Amino acid sequence: MIRRPAAANVLARGPIRGLIGGLALGLILGLGGCDGGAKPTPVAAPPSKATAPAEAHYKATPSKVLNAVRKRGYLACGVNPGLPGFAYPDFRGVWRGFDVDICRAVAAAVLGDANKVRFTPISSQDRFSALQKGEIDILSRNTSWSYSRDAGLGLDFAAVTYFDGQGFLAPRALNLASAQELSGARICVQSGTASEDNLADYFHARGLGYKAVVVGSEAEGRRQYEAGACDVFTADVSALAGSRSVLNNPGAHVILPDVISKEPLGPVVRQNDAAWADIVRWTVYATILGEELGLSSKTVVQARETASDPQTRRLLGVEGDYGAMLGLPRDWAFQVIRQVGAYHEIFQRDVGAGSALKLDRGLNALWTAPKPGLLYAPPLR
């Protein structure tokens, strides 16, 4: 006697057998009822994601800050009262500097005119409250991104524009090789800044003593340091370079090699307007992408006409309307680079080789540079 496999026995029994029979009967009846030349009635397929109605697509919440800026006709930007290289009024009263140019770039993106900015000088003690109260739209004031500021103040850091760290400015005549030689020193430090806490942490961790000479601003710190009220001056390395550039004899002072903290600097906005944070963030990234793609304020007009590279065409608004996602014109990034420049131009004229500070790119070099830095922007696609 031949035994059928168990699986065959299961299929031959019960509801499954009835189902197979029913399907076979349906197929026979269907074939029998076919008209030789007739075609079956087509059944509409469900709409795919690619053909879904526009109403189903995500729509960003309009930015209240953007609407307010457009209504009043200018961007309100909070800056340092006077820090060479970053924010300072020149002899004609025109604001210049790295942080100033970030605000000009945002104005170019949202208003089409980099000059439509009103700058408000703000002390380190008042900078966050001015932003929280809505007195300014953006704070671009050599401000470090930290956990407590990001999570505890109702604010957002849109992007890092300058990777920095805290250091020490000292007279060359002291022949100091390291900050570890500063035990017992009088150190000028600005109140209301992360520099106070960093200084305390550094000396406590090494069992060193020091005397803090607390000052109210960078300008006061420079004056006290130059007058001999303190032995060294501590602040972000970029700020120390700015301070040194305006001393009576810049060459008589050195910035020690020690960097005792991480200080990622960047523009700050209120946390209750995510769309505005995106606008500021991608304005910064547009300057970085501009450098990555070899663009500059001098070449961007021609590039818009002749570029075949898809990335360049998207950035400059030739291909696709990426500005609409931010509530901005198609050419927003083109205006940023044309009127203010790509990142390398901003860096060079404000704090780099074209400035009195002469700072190297260092960590602020592109990730693809021969000496790679940390500068990296997400792709625009």
C-alpha positions as CSV (number, residue, x, y, z in Angstrom):
1,M,0.0,0.0,0.0
2,I,1.3,3.4,-1.0
3,R,1.2,6.1,1.7
4,R,0.6,9.7,0.8
5,P,2.8,12.3,2.5
6,A,1.2,13.8,5.6
7,A,1.1,17.2,3.9
8,A,-0.9,15.9,1.0
9,N,-3.4,14.3,3.5
10,V,-3.8,17.7,5.2
11,L,-4.4,19.5,1.9
12,A,-6.9,16.8,0.9
13,R,-9.1,17.4,4.0
14,G,-11.3,20.0,5.6
15,P,-11.7,23.7,4.7
16,I,-8.5,23.9,2.6
17,R,-9.9,21.1,0.3
18,G,-13.1,23.1,0.0
19,L,-11.2,26.3,-0.8
20,I,-9.2,24.7,-3.5
21,G,-12.3,23.2,-5.0
22,G,-14.1,26.5,-4.9
23,L,-11.2,28.3,-6.6
24,A,-11.1,25.7,-9.4
25,L,-14.9,25.9,-9.9
26,G,-14.7,29.7,-10.1
27,L,-11.9,29.5,-12.7
28,I,-13.9,27.1,-14.8
29,L,-17.0,29.3,-14.7
30,G,-15.0,32.4,-15.5
31,L,-13.4,30.8,-18.5
32,G,-16.7,29.5,-19.7
33,G,-18.3,32.9,-19.5
34,C,-15.6,34.7,-21.5
35,D,-16.5,36.3,-24.8
36,G,-13.8,35.6,-27.3
37,G,-13.2,39.3,-28.2
38,A,-14.2,40.9,-25.0
39,K,-11.7,42.4,-22.6
40,P,-12.0,42.3,-18.8
41,T,-13.0,45.5,-17.1
42,P,-9.8,47.1,-15.8
43,V,-9.7,47.7,-12.0
44,A,-8.1,51.0,-10.9
45,A,-5.0,50.5,-8.8
46,P,-4.7,52.3,-5.5
47,P,-2.7,55.6,-5.8
48,S,1.0,55.2,-5.1
49,K,3.0,57.5,-2.9
50,A,4.4,59.1,-6.0
51,T,1.0,60.0,-7.3
52,A,-0.6,60.8,-3.9
53,P,-2.5,64.1,-3.9
54,A,-0.5,67.2,-2.8
55,E,-2.8,67.6,0.2
56,A,-1.2,64.5,1.7
57,H,2.3,65.9,1.6
58,Y,3.8,67.5,4.8
59,K,3.5,71.2,5.0
60,A,5.8,73.1,7.4
61,T,4.3,75.5,9.9
62,P,4.9,79.0,8.7
63,S,7.5,80.9,10.7
64,K,6.1,83.6,12.9
65,V,9.5,85.2,13.1
66,L,9.9,85.2,9.3
67,N,6.5,86.9,8.9
68,A,7.4,89.5,11.5
69,V,10.8,90.2,9.8
70,R,9.1,90.6,6.4
71,K,6.4,92.9,7.9
72,R,8.8,95.3,9.5
73,G,11.3,95.1,6.6
74,Y,14.5,94.3,8.5
75,L,16.2,91.6,10.6
76,A,16.9,92.4,14.3
77,C,20.3,91.0,15.2
78,G,22.0,91.0,18.6
79,V,25.8,91.3,18.5
80,N,28.9,91.9,20.6
81,P,29.3,95.6,21.5
82,G,32.8,95.5,20.1
83,L,35.0,92.4,19.4
84,P,37.5,92.8,16.6
85,G,37.0,90.2,13.9
86,F,33.5,89.3,15.0
87,A,31.4,92.4,15.6
88,Y,32.5,96.0,15.7
89,P,31.4,99.3,14.1
90,D,34.1,100.7,11.8
91,F,35.1,104.4,11.6
92,R,31.9,105.2,9.6
93,G,29.7,103.3,12.1
94,V,29.1,100.4,9.7
95,W,29.0,97.1,11.5
96,R,31.5,94.5,10.4
97,G,32.8,91.1,11.4
98,F,32.2,87.3,11.2
99,D,29.0,87.3,13.4
100,V,27.8,90.4,11.6
101,D,28.1,88.6,8.2
102,I,26.0,85.7,9.5
103,C,23.2,88.1,10.2
104,R,23.7,89.7,6.8
105,A,23.5,86.3,5.2
106,V,20.1,85.6,6.9
107,A,18.8,89.0,5.7
108,A,19.8,88.1,2.2
109,A,18.0,84.8,2.4
110,V,14.7,86.1,3.8
111,L,14.5,89.7,2.5
112,G,16.7,89.5,-0.6
113,D,18.9,92.3,0.8
114,A,21.9,91.7,3.1
115,N,21.8,95.3,4.2
116,K,18.3,95.1,5.8
117,V,19.7,94.4,9.3
118,R,19.5,96.4,12.5
119,F,22.3,95.5,14.9
120,T,21.8,95.7,18.6
121,P,24.9,95.7,20.8
122,I,24.2,93.3,23.8
123,S,26.3,92.5,26.8
124,S,27.1,88.9,27.7
125,Q,24.8,89.2,30.7
126,D,21.8,90.4,28.7
127,R,22.2,88.4,25.5
128,F,19.9,85.5,26.3
129,S,17.1,87.5,27.9
130,A,17.0,89.9,24.9
131,L,16.4,86.9,22.7
132,Q,13.8,85.3,25.1
133,K,11.9,88.6,25.3
134,G,11.7,88.9,21.5
135,E,13.8,92.1,21.4
136,I,16.0,90.5,18.6
137,D,15.2,87.8,16.0
138,I,18.7,86.2,16.2
139,L,21.7,86.3,18.5
140,S,24.9,86.2,16.6
141,R,27.4,87.1,19.4
142,N,30.4,84.7,19.8
143,T,28.2,82.4,21.9
144,S,29.1,78.8,22.8
145,W,26.6,76.0,22.3
146,S,26.3,74.1,25.6
147,Y,23.8,71.6,27.1
148,S,22.4,74.0,29.7
149,R,22.0,76.8,27.2
150,D,20.3,74.6,24.6
151,A,18.1,72.6,27.0
152,G,17.5,75.0,29.8
153,L,16.9,78.5,28.3
154,G,14.2,77.8,25.7
155,L,16.7,78.5,22.9
156,D,18.1,76.7,19.9
157,F,21.6,76.9,18.4
158,A,20.9,76.7,14.7
159,A,24.4,75.6,13.6
160,V,28.1,75.9,14.5
161,T,29.7,78.7,12.5
162,Y,33.1,78.6,14.3
163,F,34.8,75.8,16.2
164,D,36.7,77.4,19.1
165,G,38.2,76.7,22.5
166,Q,39.3,78.7,25.5
167,G,42.9,79.8,25.8
168,F,45.2,82.3,27.5
169,L,46.8,85.5,26.2
170,A,50.1,86.3,28.0
171,P,53.0,88.8,27.6
172,R,55.8,87.3,25.5
173,A,58.3,88.5,28.0
174,L,57.0,85.9,30.6
175,N,58.4,83.1,28.4
176,L,55.5,80.8,29.3
177,A,55.3,77.5,27.5
178,S,52.1,76.2,29.0
179,A,49.1,77.3,31.0
180,Q,50.3,74.8,33.6
181,E,52.9,77.4,34.6
182,L,50.2,79.8,35.7
183,S,49.8,78.7,39.3
184,G,49.1,81.7,41.5
185,A,48.6,84.0,38.5
186,R,46.1,86.9,38.3
187,I,43.8,86.0,35.4
188,C,41.3,88.4,33.8
189,V,38.1,86.7,32.9
190,Q,34.7,88.0,31.7
191,S,31.7,87.6,34.0
192,G,28.6,85.9,32.7
193,T,30.5,83.7,30.3
194,A,31.4,80.0,30.2
195,S,35.1,81.1,30.6
196,E,34.6,81.6,34.3
197,D,33.5,78.0,34.9
198,N,36.1,76.6,32.5
199,L,38.8,78.4,34.3
200,A,37.7,77.1,37.7
201,D,37.4,73.6,36.4
202,Y,40.9,73.6,34.7
203,F,42.8,74.9,37.8
204,H,40.8,72.8,40.3
205,A,41.5,69.6,38.3
206,R,45.2,70.3,38.4
207,G,45.4,71.5,42.0
208,L,46.6,74.9,40.9
209,G,45.7,78.2,42.5
210,Y,44.9,81.5,40.8
211,K,43.2,84.8,41.4
212,A,40.3,85.7,39.1
213,V,40.1,89.4,38.1
214,V,36.5,89.5,36.9
215,V,35.7,92.0,34.2
216,G,32.4,93.0,32.6
217,S,33.4,92.8,28.9
218,E,36.1,91.9,26.5
219,A,37.0,95.5,26.1
220,E,37.5,95.9,29.9
221,G,39.5,92.7,30.0
222,R,41.8,94.1,27.3
223,R,42.3,97.4,29.2
224,Q,42.9,95.6,32.6
225,Y,45.4,93.2,31.0
226,E,47.3,95.9,29.1
227,A,47.4,98.0,32.3
228,G,49.0,95.1,34.2
229,A,46.0,94.5,36.5
230,C,46.2,90.8,35.6
231,D,49.0,88.6,34.4
232,V,47.1,86.8,31.6
233,F,43.7,87.2,29.9
234,T,41.5,84.1,29.3
235,A,38.7,83.9,26.7
236,D,38.0,82.0,23.5
237,V,41.1,81.8,21.3
238,S,39.3,83.8,18.6
239,A,38.4,86.5,21.0
240,L,42.0,86.6,22.3
241,A,43.2,87.0,18.8
242,G,40.8,89.9,18.3
243,S,41.9,91.5,21.6
244,R,45.6,91.1,20.7
245,S,45.1,92.8,17.3
246,V,44.1,96.1,18.9
247,L,46.7,96.2,21.7
248,N,49.4,98.9,21.5
249,N,52.1,96.3,20.6
250,P,50.4,93.1,19.4
251,G,53.7,91.4,18.8
252,A,54.6,91.6,22.5
253,H,51.8,89.1,23.4
254,V,51.3,85.4,22.6
255,I,48.4,83.0,22.8
256,L,49.5,80.0,24.8
257,P,49.2,76.6,23.0
258,D,46.8,75.2,25.7
259,V,43.1,75.0,24.7
260,I,41.2,74.1,27.8
261,S,37.6,73.6,26.5
262,K,35.4,73.1,23.5
263,E,33.5,76.2,22.4
264,P,31.3,75.6,19.3
265,L,30.1,79.1,18.4
266,G,27.0,79.9,16.4
267,P,23.8,81.8,16.0
268,V,21.0,81.4,18.5
269,V,17.2,81.6,18.1
270,R,14.1,81.0,20.2
271,Q,13.0,77.4,20.6
272,N,9.3,78.1,19.8
273,D,9.8,78.5,16.0
274,A,11.3,75.5,14.4
275,A,10.8,76.9,10.9
276,W,12.9,79.9,11.7
277,A,15.6,77.8,13.2
278,D,15.7,75.8,9.9
279,I,16.0,79.1,8.0
280,V,19.0,80.2,10.0
281,R,20.6,76.8,10.0
282,W,20.4,76.3,6.2
283,T,21.6,79.8,5.6
284,V,24.8,78.9,7.4
285,Y,24.9,75.6,5.5
286,A,24.5,77.5,2.2
287,T,27.7,79.3,2.8
288,I,29.5,76.1,3.6
289,L,28.0,74.2,0.6
290,G,29.0,77.2,-1.5
291,E,32.7,76.7,-0.6
292,E,32.4,72.9,-1.1
293,L,31.1,73.5,-4.6
294,G,33.9,76.0,-5.5
295,L,31.5,79.0,-5.6
296,S,32.2,82.6,-4.5
297,S,30.5,85.9,-4.6
298,K,32.5,86.7,-7.8
299,T,31.6,83.5,-9.6
300,V,28.1,82.7,-8.5
301,V,26.3,84.7,-11.1
302,Q,28.0,83.0,-14.0
303,A,27.7,79.6,-12.2
304,R,23.9,80.1,-12.1
305,E,23.9,80.4,-15.9
306,T,26.4,77.7,-16.8
307,A,26.6,75.1,-14.1
308,S,25.7,71.6,-15.1
309,D,26.4,70.0,-11.7
310,P,23.0,69.0,-10.1
311,Q,24.2,70.0,-6.6
312,T,25.2,73.5,-7.7
313,R,22.0,73.9,-9.7
314,R,19.8,72.9,-6.7
315,L,21.7,75.3,-4.4
316,L,21.4,78.2,-6.7
317,G,17.7,77.7,-7.4
318,V,18.1,76.7,-11.0
319,E,16.8,73.1,-10.5
320,G,13.9,72.4,-8.1
321,D,12.3,74.9,-5.7
322,Y,14.0,74.1,-2.4
323,G,13.4,77.6,-1.1
324,A,9.6,76.8,-0.9
325,M,10.3,74.3,1.9
326,L,11.5,77.1,4.1
327,G,9.0,79.7,2.9
328,L,11.8,81.4,1.0
329,P,12.3,82.5,-2.7
330,R,13.8,80.0,-5.1
331,D,17.1,82.0,-5.2
332,W,17.6,82.4,-1.5
333,A,21.0,80.6,-1.3
334,F,22.1,82.4,-4.5
335,Q,21.4,85.7,-2.8
336,V,23.4,84.7,0.3
337,I,26.5,83.8,-1.7
338,R,26.2,86.7,-4.1
339,Q,25.8,89.3,-1.5
340,V,27.8,88.0,1.5
341,G,29.9,85.2,0.1
342,A,30.7,81.5,0.7
343,Y,32.2,80.5,4.0
344,H,35.8,80.8,3.0
345,E,35.2,84.4,1.9
346,I,33.6,85.3,5.2
347,F,36.3,83.7,7.2
348,Q,39.2,85.2,5.2
349,R,38.1,88.8,5.3
350,D,36.8,88.8,8.9
351,V,39.2,86.7,10.9
352,G,41.6,85.0,8.5
353,A,44.4,86.1,6.2
354,G,42.7,89.2,5.0
355,S,42.1,90.5,8.6
356,A,44.2,91.8,11.4
357,L,43.6,88.5,13.4
358,K,45.3,86.2,10.8
359,L,43.7,83.1,12.2
360,D,44.3,79.8,10.5
361,R,41.3,77.7,9.3
362,G,42.3,74.9,11.7
363,L,39.2,73.1,12.9
364,N,37.2,75.4,10.7
365,A,38.6,74.0,7.5
366,L,36.3,71.9,5.2
367,W,36.2,68.2,6.0
368,T,37.6,67.7,2.5
369,A,40.5,70.1,2.8
370,P,44.2,68.9,2.6
371,K,44.3,69.4,6.3
372,P,40.7,68.4,7.1
373,G,38.7,70.4,9.6
374,L,35.3,69.9,11.1
375,L,33.3,72.0,8.7
376,Y,30.6,69.8,7.1
377,A,27.2,70.7,5.8
378,P,24.4,68.1,5.1
379,P,23.5,67.7,1.5
380,L,20.9,69.8,-0.2
381,R,18.7,67.3,-2.0
